[in-house]
Amino acid sequence: MFLYESNSNYIEVKEMELVEIRQELEKMAKRLAAFRGSL
């Protein structure tokens, strides 16, 4: 039971991290697109 609870917390944290990582990747993609457009 304890393992299951800690596991679900771990999964929740992972999902939050994935959202943040995706936001960072989108920012980088927009910067790259703007950079290419300026060349």
Backbone atoms as SQL, in Angstrom:
CREATE TABLE atoms (id INTEGER PRIMARY KEY, chain TEXT, resi INTEGER, resn TEXT, atom TEXT, x REAL, y REAL, z REAL);
INSERT INTO atoms VALUES
  (1, 'A', 1, 'MET', 'N', 0.844, -1.206, 0.000),
  (2, 'A', 1, 'MET', 'CA', 0.000, 0.000, 0.000),
  (3, 'A', 1, 'MET', 'C', 0.870, 1.244, 0.000),
  (4, 'A', 2, 'PHE', 'N', 1.880, 1.223, 0.849),
  (5, 'A', 2, 'PHE', 'CA', 2.782, 2.379, 0.903),
  (6, 'A', 2, 'PHE', 'C', 3.478, 2.577, -0.439),
  (7, 'A', 3, 'LEU', 'N', 3.910, 1.475, -1.021),
  (8, 'A', 3, 'LEU', 'CA', 4.572, 1.569, -2.325),
  (9, 'A', 3, 'LEU', 'C', 3.636, 2.165, -3.364),
  (10, 'A', 4, 'TYR', 'N', 2.385, 1.737, -3.327),
  (11, 'A', 4, 'TYR', 'CA', 1.415, 2.229, -4.313),
  (12, 'A', 4, 'TYR', 'C', 1.229, 3.736, -4.160),
  (13, 'A', 5, 'GLU', 'N', 1.115, 4.210, -2.908),
  (14, 'A', 5, 'GLU', 'CA', 0.911, 5.641, -2.666),
  (15, 'A', 5, 'GLU', 'C', 2.116, 6.445, -3.145),
  (16, 'A', 6, 'SER', 'N', 3.307, 6.005, -2.787),
  (17, 'A', 6, 'SER', 'CA', 4.500, 6.746, -3.208),
  (18, 'A', 6, 'SER', 'C', 4.638, 6.695, -4.726),
  (19, 'A', 7, 'ASN', 'N', 4.203, 5.595, -5.314),
  (20, 'A', 7, 'ASN', 'CA', 4.266, 5.456, -6.766),
  (21, 'A', 7, 'ASN', 'C', 3.352, 6.460, -7.454),
  (22, 'A', 8, 'SER', 'N', 2.128, 6.630, -6.945),
  (23, 'A', 8, 'SER', 'CA', 1.193, 7.566, -7.577),
  (24, 'A', 8, 'SER', 'C', 1.718, 8.991, -7.429),
  (25, 'A', 9, 'ASN', 'N', 2.327, 9.305, -6.296),
  (26, 'A', 9, 'ASN', 'CA', 2.923, 10.632, -6.128),
  (27, 'A', 9, 'ASN', 'C', 4.029, 10.826, -7.151),
  (28, 'A', 10, 'TYR', 'N', 4.841, 9.804, -7.331),
  (29, 'A', 10, 'TYR', 'CA', 5.941, 9.864, -8.290),
  (30, 'A', 10, 'TYR', 'C', 5.413, 10.119, -9.700),
  (31, 'A', 11, 'ILE', 'N', 4.331, 9.436, -10.041),
  (32, 'A', 11, 'ILE', 'CA', 3.745, 9.598, -11.377),
  (33, 'A', 11, 'ILE', 'C', 3.206, 11.016, -11.541),
  (34, 'A', 12, 'GLU', 'N', 2.573, 11.563, -10.502),
  (35, 'A', 12, 'GLU', 'CA', 2.052, 12.928, -10.578),
  (36, 'A', 12, 'GLU', 'C', 3.188, 13.909, -10.814),
  (37, 'A', 13, 'VAL', 'N', 4.275, 13.744, -10.085),
  (38, 'A', 13, 'VAL', 'CA', 5.432, 14.628, -10.254),
  (39, 'A', 13, 'VAL', 'C', 5.963, 14.511, -11.673),
  (40, 'A', 14, 'LYS', 'N', 6.048, 13.277, -12.171),
  (41, 'A', 14, 'LYS', 'CA', 6.543, 13.062, -13.531),
  (42, 'A', 14, 'LYS', 'C', 5.680, 13.807, -14.547),
  (43, 'A', 15, 'GLU', 'N', 4.356, 13.742, -14.378),
  (44, 'A', 15, 'GLU', 'CA', 3.465, 14.412, -15.325),
  (45, 'A', 15, 'GLU', 'C', 3.683, 15.916, -15.282),
  (46, 'A', 16, 'MET', 'N', 3.871, 16.476, -14.091),
  (47, 'A', 16, 'MET', 'CA', 4.126, 17.909, -13.971),
  (48, 'A', 16, 'MET', 'C', 5.429, 18.259, -14.683),
  (49, 'A', 17, 'GLU', 'N', 6.453, 17.433, -14.478),
  (50, 'A', 17, 'GLU', 'CA', 7.740, 17.680, -15.136),
  (51, 'A', 17, 'GLU', 'C', 7.584, 17.627, -16.648),
  (52, 'A', 18, 'LEU', 'N', 6.812, 16.673, -17.139),
  (53, 'A', 18, 'LEU', 'CA', 6.623, 16.548, -18.586),
  (54, 'A', 18, 'LEU', 'C', 5.951, 17.784, -19.159),
  (55, 'A', 19, 'VAL', 'N', 4.981, 18.332, -18.444),
  (56, 'A', 19, 'VAL', 'CA', 4.305, 19.548, -18.920),
  (57, 'A', 19, 'VAL', 'C', 5.308, 20.689, -18.997),
  (58, 'A', 20, 'GLU', 'N', 6.150, 20.824, -17.953),
  (59, 'A', 20, 'GLU', 'CA', 7.147, 21.895, -17.950),
  (60, 'A', 20, 'GLU', 'C', 8.145, 21.704, -19.082),
  (61, 'A', 21, 'ILE', 'N', 8.583, 20.470, -19.291),
  (62, 'A', 21, 'ILE', 'CA', 9.542, 20.187, -20.365),
  (63, 'A', 21, 'ILE', 'C', 8.928, 20.522, -21.714),
  (64, 'A', 22, 'ARG', 'N', 7.653, 20.171, -21.903),
  (65, 'A', 22, 'ARG', 'CA', 6.996, 20.458, -23.180),
  (66, 'A', 22, 'ARG', 'C', 6.900, 21.966, -23.406),
  (67, 'A', 23, 'GLN', 'N', 6.599, 22.712, -22.346),
  (68, 'A', 23, 'GLN', 'CA', 6.525, 24.169, -22.476),
  (69, 'A', 23, 'GLN', 'C', 7.890, 24.730, -22.869),
  (70, 'A', 24, 'GLU', 'N', 8.955, 24.221, -22.256),
  (71, 'A', 24, 'GLU', 'CA', 10.305, 24.682, -22.596),
  (72, 'A', 24, 'GLU', 'C', 10.626, 24.361, -24.050),
  (73, 'A', 25, 'LEU', 'N', 10.268, 23.162, -24.499),
  (74, 'A', 25, 'LEU', 'CA', 10.532, 22.778, -25.889),
  (75, 'A', 25, 'LEU', 'C', 9.769, 23.676, -26.853),
  (76, 'A', 26, 'GLU', 'N', 8.530, 24.018, -26.504),
  (77, 'A', 26, 'GLU', 'CA', 7.746, 24.898, -27.376),
  (78, 'A', 26, 'GLU', 'C', 8.389, 26.277, -27.452),
  (79, 'A', 27, 'LYS', 'N', 8.893, 26.779, -26.309),
  (80, 'A', 27, 'LYS', 'CA', 9.586, 28.076, -26.311),
  (81, 'A', 27, 'LYS', 'C', 10.803, 28.019, -27.223),
  (82, 'A', 28, 'MET', 'N', 11.587, 26.948, -27.096),
  (83, 'A', 28, 'MET', 'CA', 12.786, 26.800, -27.928),
  (84, 'A', 28, 'MET', 'C', 12.407, 26.729, -29.402),
  (85, 'A', 29, 'ALA', 'N', 11.348, 26.003, -29.721),
  (86, 'A', 29, 'ALA', 'CA', 10.911, 25.868, -31.110),
  (87, 'A', 29, 'ALA', 'C', 10.506, 27.230, -31.667),
  (88, 'A', 30, 'LYS', 'N', 9.812, 28.033, -30.868),
  (89, 'A', 30, 'LYS', 'CA', 9.406, 29.363, -31.328),
  (90, 'A', 30, 'LYS', 'C', 10.630, 30.238, -31.558),
  (91, 'A', 31, 'ARG', 'N', 11.621, 30.146, -30.650),
  (92, 'A', 31, 'ARG', 'CA', 12.848, 30.928, -30.811),
  (93, 'A', 31, 'ARG', 'C', 13.577, 30.511, -32.081),
  (94, 'A', 32, 'LEU', 'N', 13.653, 29.205, -32.318),
  (95, 'A', 32, 'LEU', 'CA', 14.321, 28.711, -33.528),
  (96, 'A', 32, 'LEU', 'C', 13.605, 29.200, -34.777),
  (97, 'A', 33, 'ALA', 'N', 12.279, 29.166, -34.760),
  (98, 'A', 33, 'ALA', 'CA', 11.503, 29.615, -35.915),
  (99, 'A', 33, 'ALA', 'C', 11.756, 31.100, -36.155),
  (100, 'A', 34, 'ALA', 'N', 11.781, 31.895, -35.103),
  (101, 'A', 34, 'ALA', 'CA', 12.029, 33.333, -35.240),
  (102, 'A', 34, 'ALA', 'C', 13.450, 33.562, -35.749),
  (103, 'A', 35, 'PHE', 'N', 14.393, 32.774, -35.247),
  (104, 'A', 35, 'PHE', 'CA', 15.788, 32.907, -35.668),
  (105, 'A', 35, 'PHE', 'C', 15.931, 32.575, -37.154),
  (106, 'A', 36, 'ARG', 'N', 15.280, 31.504, -37.586),
  (107, 'A', 36, 'ARG', 'CA', 15.342, 31.123, -39.004),
  (108, 'A', 36, 'ARG', 'C', 14.698, 32.200, -39.867),
  (109, 'A', 37, 'GLY', 'N', 13.601, 32.769, -39.393),
  (110, 'A', 37, 'GLY', 'CA', 12.918, 33.806, -40.155),
  (111, 'A', 37, 'GLY', 'C', 13.779, 35.043, -40.316),
  (112, 'A', 38, 'SER', 'N', 14.658, 35.308, -39.341),
  (113, 'A', 38, 'SER', 'CA', 15.496, 36.508, -39.405),
  (114, 'A', 38, 'SER', 'C', 16.721, 36.304, -40.288),
  (115, 'A', 39, 'LEU', 'N', 17.030, 35.062, -40.630),
  (116, 'A', 39, 'LEU', 'CA', 18.221, 34.808, -41.460),
  (117, 'A', 39, 'LEU', 'C', 17.978, 35.136, -42.931);
